[in-house]
Amino acid sequence: LSKDSTRNSICLLRGKIYDALDNRTLATYSYKEALKLDVYCFEAFDLLTSHHMLTAQEEKELLESLPLSRQCTEEEQELLHFLFENKLKKYNKPSETLIPESVDGLQENLDVVVSLAERHYYNCDFKMCYKLTSVVMEKDPFHANCLPVHIGTLVELNKANELFYLSHKLVDLYPNNPVSWFAVGCYYLMVGHKNEHARRYLSKATTLERTYGPAWIAYGHSFAVESEHDQAMAAYFTAAQLMKGCHLPMLYIGLEYGLTNNSKLAERFFSQALSIAPEDPFVMHEVGVVAFQNGDWKTAEKWFLDALEKIKAIGNEVTVDKWEPLLNNLGHVCRKLKKYEEALEYHRQALVLIPQNASTYSAIGYIHSLMGNFESAIDYFHTALGLRRDDTFSVTMLGHCIEMYIGDSEAYIGTEIKDKLRCYDFDVHTMKTLKNIISPPWDFREFDIERQTLDESGIVTLETSHQRKSTDTSRPLEETFEIEMNESDMMLETSMSDHST
């Protein structure tokens, strides 16, 4: 063995020892040294990337600093650079994988196909990712790098039976591999109401390998879906300590703080996530949501538009339903800035991605009411109520819009409510609510609508406070009808990288 080769082996071993002692800083330094002494030491590079020891920027800098030209021939240099580049972070921004002409023969290589599948996964193109991972799984059913991506894709596409079968096979064949129990945990997390079981198996995965990041993040999700914010954050904090170069734990901690109405701390963690992954549209979206909650509409619009630009960088159109909340939030912020036509356009785009969303129909109806198009507003609110009968905001706004549409309410005093609304078929609950809103002469009433929960998950909330129109008809219609809405509601559920980091 040459002197460099011996020193390289010592550095690699030293790094593994530091890693086992949880001294990530010295472990990182040792792995870097091993790689600089021998650029062919793929194990050191793999440990650095798979354990998320470096940020995306640090990984790039390390790749550029490797003495490839001194230790490799020109052809090997290009090949090594491509293979190392394939292992770098893929979830920090949407992008495409390009294979250089000189390594054309590697297009069928399973590692390259998995890398391509990861790109599709983090670009939210789960169907294409599933196609690629399925091809890999057929050729090599237990491809170590493919399994976490394949499991994540099965969760996103809700393929419970396939995941059940795969997890059983893995547990039978590899009971000591954390990915086997991770698959079982993901299955129970996906089927719903089995979060206790999910935690048991995810905990087993982290016991087998403490540094297994995806299991820690999924473990946090099992608490988050039950609104157990403290336990969820504890799991995410552990993940953040183990995965210094990964921004996802910071993003999820920020989300949990946002859900507990602690916008200051949420903003701080989103800023940390942004410093690690400055081009991730998910982080940009959440920073925009915090700005919106703070009433800074211009800043919120800037962040939302920046996120939209990053998504459009890989295609001219937004076609993945994962981005529907972003389009809706752009609609809300444009409405706040009184750009009503733009707001309507964004909401319509959101409807294309998820057609049967009651909140989107409510938002469109609300904009029409602000523009004075009461007939259209009534139609949209009625559609929203058809999709979700207990939508209190839509019921209330429908009452206001009908009153404005009818015009002089005094002419209708004493008229049966059913005669006014005979074209609509409401259920008993909605009829009672509307009767309470409309029946009393509205010249003598004030409306003060408290925070209403519009989504059974508790994430989607609209805050409304409305004061009735005074008899002074000189006031602009906008002022009369403006209802303050706080759309921290459609906060993006960032599950894009939930199960495969």
Steps between C-alpha positions, in 0.01 A plus 500: 500500500617853423543755776198705381283189488588413861435856620170496309389178678598646839302821433196299391516281812550804723192661341290190571615503865410868541167428329426221752588743783253758354781747433372603158740794454818291533342212306429739212857631508645145497282390206604809304867427568457138390340614176774752424768237554323258264224631272396139427397456865129490419409374849607829661301704245197273546507541879528879469199523269275224638536629859435860385817631664542786249265761358442505124747788463767323707454183291560700181808666649638161607448357151679797344791472746571129432838447323340305213744633238804382703373150582294408189529489123284740302232239424488376861481859620178566306347169605585547869369857496169381351462212748580721800267772372221241482532446876461869588181641651204505265221637718636850557356627168307363200734397219564243229772236464722530194728212401823613324564359153826336609311272745203425272525128568396554864141595420381149586718481811277446804677760716451762228131399460451533877660845490260598221207361702607712798494810280142419395406428861625834628339676202172342625459292183416186697351299214816529290710422808289189566556380142877530536524348850276210391743424216790501746311282751429242228869474411631526856220451760718618789696791351610687814483852353174437318300361794447827697395684179268215397342487847446878498341480155263221610391718793443805277297294249311328783590147384437332835484138378828524313674662798359232733640223278839671462540569873420135586758378251762739640434403863527129414826540307669794677372522860814691607477764229331828609334546159289184564341643814482844340282343227271342763474830689414687179225246424331554837547877467330491160195289588395749770394452866802273550750762611588312819600196292693724260698651788588156635656388171663833416654499848642154425655638176671782692622251763667289230665808347480819701608716206220377269345838415182396312380298803543797735306730269219243453499451880438875537220483242323229703463754784432796269190338343355469852584868574747390768726793423752462786576133430516566126750782555711279731534244217576772245764653733671160526492474120648852474792403728573184303453659154689828522496548123127429453250786513186285532502463884527881530212540255278263698590660835400836349170350383422369849574840654278659234215266592535602866474869394861575594588687182825648637659161567351361178668780307833430670498131404385575145794743472738223610345262246537772236869548585559126435277476189446853362329375183248253644148618398343329804704715739430814294128424520507466879697826540227662287229354726669653809523839321129470415410426863698811603298710253796570270318433171775626268768280656264201497427556130875519424573168674203323340598623151864397559383150598283485186797599283712217647227248420458632146875464443446130421191555284293790370185391682424397859333160465555332840216524753757533781529868401128580520538678839769727352266611219216555747724704730610712203129561436447606863795739504395654166154554646654677799688723255169558312627327183169322459541374142841349578361344817218336304748364246715337772196344667382362165842345444473342846158359404658331197745318732239402764149553355283410802642736763233691694750758634600601145137549398443709816803716416379557140151585626647744751698683228189524282312650795775762547475583128123539530419191289249367751330257264833324426594515869173328597568223246852438632395503867219260415751267327727519807208404724415213267851362561506577873170565677654619827703780335397781737682771308319413175160487677559843654631657180217346297254675730675837454523458122132407467404810700717723281364331186138542605562870555244669721439247777199687645287390205558141606434526875266221601561304181581135554870428460422210267329736257813712479728200446268264317765432230733343760460168675651537848500255787321578829815623681587745220138627480495574874832683484392710200170581666686630806718716273236640265163503679554795742504842327872534430499879554505436873757221525877465513689188403809396689613162381764336715778273374341213311664164439437409140693177486456197719880466523519823698764641264266696275365802683341821387475791738211732418381816664223680319303811584164551327458766235384830646207682343747748349498381137791728408753257651681291239375146452846361576511657847150375569580144413864453598530205737843441648614149417813349644603228258757330709250240386639350189843451648683254287517152645860443414493130464701505184808370680323357802605141449816519295769747587 
